[in-house]
Amino acid sequence: MVSAIVLNWNGKDVTPECVESLLRQSYGLREIIVVDNGSTDGSLELIRREFGARVKIVENARNLGFAGGCNVGIRAAAGEYIALINSDATLDTEWMSELVKGIERTPSMGMAACKIYFAGQEGILENTGQVVTRDGLGRTRGRLEKDVGQYDHRSAVLCPSGCAALYRRKMLDEIDLFDERFFAYADDIDIGIRGRLLGYKCFYIPTAVAYHKLSASFGLLSSFKAYLVERNRLWVLIKCYPLRHLAAAPLHTLVRYGYHFYGIFRHRGPAARFVEKISLWNLLGIMIKVYLSTLWNLPHLLRERRKIWRQSKADAREFELWLKQYGISARDAALNEISY
């Protein structure tokens, strides 16, 4: 069985369409779980009215974020596989079937990534698996590229995007699910790297296709999102990177920040768009908040780090190979035009 989990938070305009696409899946052995994160827009009542007993609803009294909401859904799930789907995503009818076939082909495979397009933009890719910088920042492979068949082959990737992914339940149980302190963003990178450290693989399955209406929850540019993205990449670094990579990371961060400031003055990259819409002072304030929050949470992060590396079946040499194979440079991370 596949347990498909959809988080709903004030998703009246998007969640029903997502659930409809799950109900249309050709794969029959499934359950659909909608986890409501304290919605106030009437979306929960709408879901009950439209779908009834065809979906299982789990209600949270407040918004637990992506990580906390997913964990609630996973604990309520009965499936051997867990499918996570953003409420602002829709799926081709063969999406689930193709991912299950892909993951069952390789017993050591703990995660499966799919081909994700921007919804409403013909043939424009949003995601074909995750890549990372040497200081823990996650980016998505193929973003904003025109699909001309360059990603039409099955290939190993670091980990999937939490937007639309399939996980082996056994792997999730072994790594203690998502870190709920992340709230949202980079939690898929964190759980993906932790799975890789335990010896699980991830492959990209191009025949599984999804469509994403990006950032329906937090908006394309917001101070809160910028804070979570930068804070959580620092948390991934502290928890999951080997010591030698952790020691070298501050230099890579300084280089990346340098490219960000270069991009601000040349009107290139995400930092430039953020400053144009919000302000440079706001951005600097966010950075101060990021590092203060990290200091406050450092005891938790170090405890998690010790646990992760005690259980790890990989070492620094293998991690270095991952960074070479699935990495992105500081320059590309800072200056490539991406949509959050």
C-alpha positions in Angstrom: 0.0 0.0 0.0 1.0 3.6 -0.6 -0.2 6.2 1.9 -0.5 9.5 0.1 -0.2 12.5 2.5 -1.4 16.0 1.6 -0.9 18.9 4.0 -3.7 21.4 4.0 -3.2 24.9 5.5 -5.9 27.4 4.2 -5.7 25.6 0.9 -9.3 26.1 -0.3 -8.1 27.1 -3.7 -5.6 24.3 -4.3 -6.1 21.3 -2.0 -9.2 19.9 -3.6 -7.5 19.8 -7.0 -4.6 18.0 -5.5 -6.8 15.4 -3.9 -8.7 14.9 -7.1 -5.4 14.0 -8.9 -4.7 11.4 -6.2 -8.1 9.9 -6.6 -7.5 9.6 -10.4 -4.3 7.6 -9.8 -4.2 4.3 -11.7 -2.4 2.6 -8.8 -5.2 1.0 -6.7 -3.6 0.0 -3.4 -3.5 3.4 -1.7 -5.0 5.5 1.1 -5.2 9.3 1.0 -4.6 11.2 4.2 -5.3 14.9 4.4 -3.6 16.5 7.4 -5.1 19.9 8.2 -2.7 22.3 9.9 -5.3 24.4 11.7 -6.9 26.0 8.7 -9.3 28.9 9.1 -10.5 29.4 5.5 -13.2 26.7 5.4 -11.0 24.4 3.3 -11.3 21.5 5.8 -15.1 21.6 5.6 -14.9 21.8 1.8 -12.7 18.7 1.7 -15.1 16.8 4.0 -18.0 17.8 1.9 -16.4 17.0 -1.5 -14.6 13.8 -0.7 -16.2 12.2 2.3 -15.0 8.7 3.2 -12.6 8.6 0.2 -10.0 10.4 2.2 -8.9 10.1 5.8 -8.7 13.5 7.6 -6.3 14.2 10.5 -6.8 17.6 12.2 -4.1 19.6 14.0 -5.2 22.3 16.3 -2.5 24.6 15.0 -0.1 24.9 12.0 2.8 22.5 12.7 4.5 23.3 9.4 5.5 20.9 6.7 7.8 18.8 8.9 5.4 18.5 11.8 2.3 18.0 9.6 4.0 15.3 7.6 5.0 13.4 10.8 1.4 13.4 12.0 0.3 12.0 8.6 3.1 9.4 8.5 2.2 8.2 12.1 -1.4 7.8 10.9 -0.5 6.0 7.7 -0.7 2.2 7.1 1.3 2.0 3.9 4.7 0.4 3.2 5.4 3.5 1.1 4.7 7.1 1.9 3.9 9.6 -0.8 4.2 13.3 0.1 2.4 15.8 -2.1 2.2 19.5 -1.7 -1.4 20.8 -1.6 -0.5 23.1 -4.5 0.7 20.2 -6.7 -1.3 17.9 -9.1 -0.2 14.5 -10.5 -0.4 12.6 -13.7 -2.6 9.5 -13.4 0.5 7.2 -13.6 2.6 9.2 -11.1 2.2 6.8 -8.2 2.4 3.6 -10.2 5.7 4.7 -11.9 7.3 5.7 -8.6 6.3 2.4 -7.0 7.7 0.4 -10.0 10.9 2.5 -9.7 11.5 2.0 -6.0 10.7 -1.7 -6.1 13.3 -2.2 -8.8 16.1 -1.4 -6.3 15.8 -2.8 -2.8 18.4 -0.3 -1.4 16.3 2.6 -2.7 14.7 4.6 0.1 13.4 7.6 -1.9 12.1 8.3 -5.4 12.1 11.7 -7.1 9.9 12.6 -10.0 9.7 15.1 -12.9 8.0 18.3 -11.7 6.8 21.1 -14.1 5.7 24.6 -13.2 1.9 24.4 -13.5 0.6 26.5 -16.3 4.0 26.9 -18.0 4.3 24.6 -20.9 7.3 22.3 -20.6 9.2 24.4 -18.0 10.8 22.3 -15.4 10.6 23.0 -11.7 12.4 20.1 -10.2 14.1 16.8 -11.2 15.7 16.1 -7.8 17.7 18.1 -5.3 21.3 19.4 -5.3 23.2 21.1 -2.5 26.0 23.6 -2.0 29.1 22.9 0.2 27.5 24.9 3.0 24.2 23.1 3.1 21.9 25.1 0.8 19.5 23.1 -1.2 18.5 23.8 -4.8 16.5 21.9 -7.4 18.0 20.3 -10.5 16.7 21.6 -13.8 14.7 24.5 -12.4 13.4 26.9 -15.1 14.9 24.8 -17.9 12.8 24.0 -21.0 12.3 20.3 -21.1 13.8 19.0 -24.3 14.5 15.5 -23.1 17.6 16.2 -21.1 16.1 14.6 -18.0 14.3 11.7 -19.7 16.5 9.0 -18.2 16.4 7.3 -14.8 19.4 8.5 -12.8 20.7 8.6 -9.2 20.0 11.9 -7.4 20.8 13.1 -3.9 17.1 13.1 -2.7 13.7 14.1 -3.9 11.8 17.4 -3.4 9.2 17.1 -0.7 6.8 18.7 -3.2 6.0 15.3 -4.7 8.0 12.3 -3.6 7.8 8.7 -2.6 9.6 7.3 0.5 10.1 3.8 1.8 8.4 3.7 5.2 11.2 1.5 6.7 13.7 4.3 6.0 11.6 7.0 7.5 11.1 4.9 10.7 14.9 4.3 10.9 15.7 8.0 10.8 13.0 9.1 13.2 10.9 11.0 10.5 11.2 14.7 9.9 12.9 17.2 12.2 9.9 19.2 13.3 12.0 22.2 14.4 12.6 23.0 10.7 8.9 23.9 10.3 9.3 24.2 6.5 12.0 24.3 3.8 15.1 22.2 3.6 13.4 19.5 5.7 13.4 17.3 2.6 17.2 17.9 2.2 17.7 17.0 5.8 15.7 13.8 5.7 17.2 12.9 2.3 20.8 13.3 3.5 20.1 11.4 6.7 18.6 8.6 4.6 21.7 8.5 2.4 24.0 8.4 5.4 22.1 5.2 6.5 22.9 3.6 3.1 19.6 4.3 1.3 19.7 5.4 -2.4 17.5 7.8 -4.3 16.7 7.6 -8.0 14.9 10.1 -10.3 12.0 8.5 -12.2 11.2 10.7 -15.3 8.0 8.8 -16.2 6.4 10.0 -12.9 5.2 13.6 -13.6 3.8 16.3 -11.3 2.8 20.0 -11.7 3.5 22.6 -9.1 1.8 25.9 -8.4 4.8 27.3 -6.6 4.7 28.9 -3.2 1.0 28.9 -2.6 1.5 28.8 1.2 4.1 31.6 1.8 4.2 33.6 -1.4 7.0 33.9 -3.9 9.0 36.3 -1.8 8.6 36.8 1.9 10.8 37.6 4.9 9.6 34.4 6.7 10.5 32.2 3.8 13.9 33.8 3.4 14.5 33.3 7.1 13.5 29.6 7.0 15.6 28.8 3.9 18.8 30.3 5.3 18.3 29.1 8.8 17.5 25.6 7.8 20.4 25.2 5.4 22.6 26.1 8.4 20.9 23.4 10.4 21.4 20.8 7.7 25.1 21.7 7.6 25.5 21.3 11.4 23.5 18.1 11.6 24.6 16.2 8.5 27.9 17.3 7.1 31.1 15.5 8.1 33.5 17.4 10.3 36.0 18.3 7.6 33.2 19.7 5.4 31.7 21.5 8.4 35.0 23.2 9.1 35.4 24.3 5.5 31.8 25.5 5.1 32.2 29.1 6.5 34.6 29.9 3.7 32.0 28.6 1.1 29.3 30.7 2.9 31.4 33.8 2.6 32.0 33.2 -1.0 28.2 32.6 -1.6 27.3 35.8 0.3 29.9 37.6 -1.8 28.1 36.4 -5.0 24.7 37.4 -3.4 25.9 41.0 -2.8 27.4 41.1 -6.3 24.0 39.9 -7.6 22.2 42.6 -5.7 24.3 45.3 -7.4 24.0 43.6 -10.8 20.3 42.9 -10.3 20.8 39.1 -10.7 19.7 36.2 -8.6 17.2 35.6 -5.7 18.9 38.1 -3.3 18.5 40.9 -5.8 14.8 40.2 -6.3 14.3 40.0 -2.5 16.0 43.4 -1.9 14.1 45.0 -4.8 10.8 43.9 -3.2 11.5 44.2 0.5 14.8 45.9 1.4 18.5 45.3 2.1 18.0 46.2 5.7 15.3 43.6 6.1 17.6 41.0 4.5 20.4 41.9 7.0 17.9 41.7 9.9 16.9 38.2 8.7 20.6 37.1 8.7 21.0 38.2 12.3 17.9 36.4 13.3 19.1 33.2 11.5 22.3 33.0 13.5 20.7 33.9 16.8 18.1 31.1 16.3 20.9 28.7 15.4 22.8 29.5 18.5 19.7 29.0 20.6 19.0 25.6 19.0 22.6 24.5 18.9 22.3 21.9 21.8 19.5 20.2 19.9 21.4 20.3 16.6 24.5 18.8 18.2 22.5 16.0 19.9 21.0 15.2 16.5 24.4 15.3 14.8 25.9 12.8 17.3 22.9 10.4 16.8 23.1 10.7 13.0 26.8 10.1 12.7 26.8 7.2 15.3 24.4 5.4 12.9 26.0 6.5 9.7 27.2 3.9 7.2 28.9 6.5 5.0 32.1 8.5 5.7 33.6 11.8 4.6 35.0 10.4 1.4 31.6 9.1 0.3 30.0 12.4 1.3 32.6 14.3 -0.9 31.6 12.1 -3.8 28.0 13.1 -3.3 28.9 16.8 -3.2 30.8 16.3 -6.5 28.0 14.3 -8.1 25.0 16.2 -6.7 26.5 19.6 -5.8 26.0 23.1 -7.1 28.6 25.9 -6.9 28.3 29.0 -4.6 28.2 31.1 -7.7 25.4 29.2 -9.4 23.4 29.0 -6.1 23.6 32.8 -5.7 23.3 34.1 -9.2 21.1 31.6 -11.1 17.6 32.9 -11.6 15.3 30.7 -9.6 11.8 31.0 -8.4 11.1 30.3 -4.7 
